Amino acid sequence: MVQKCADRERLKLVRTWTSSEFAVLSGGKQRYFRGCPVVAQPDRAVPAVSIVLAATAGVEYQLAMQSACRPNKLGHSGLIICSAGGRLAHLATVGRELCCTVLLMEGAVERLKAAQEVVIDLHHGRLHPAVFELGMVLETSRLMLARSDREFDR
């Protein structure tokens, strides 16, 4: 119970200091991930290059992490997002050894279970739904160009 409270407070501090939606418990080589989240079952493998959701960072989800982080032919790998755990949790320690990305996000299984496709940007600490609508892409491009024009004028 005390450990869960400490992990929750640590995650609040990470959010406050970095404006990130999650804490990185162990980081691999990849900085961007895209895919449909898969809810892991204890002691069960998942498809390679998956975004895996686990209830805890305990030993019962190690097989899911290892199978998700197996790189494909292009060198891309998956990651695991845990709802509970810390830097000394089993998956975080094994993730550092195997260069697998392990994230901590409070309520991850409940928040992302019904999500379609998500994009995870470790560089900026953001997780958002993948959007393919052309109008959204064009509007985003227009706003980025307007912002760069204003910065250039300074």
PyMOL commands that set and color helices and strands:
alter all, ss='L'
color gray80, all
select helices_A, chain A and resi 2-18+59-68+90-98+108-112+134-153
alter helices_A, ss='H'
color red, helices_A
select strands_A, chain A and resi 23-26+32-35+37-39+51-54+79-82+101-104+118-121+126-129
alter strands_A, ss='S'
color yellow, strands_A
deselect
rebuild
show_as cartoon
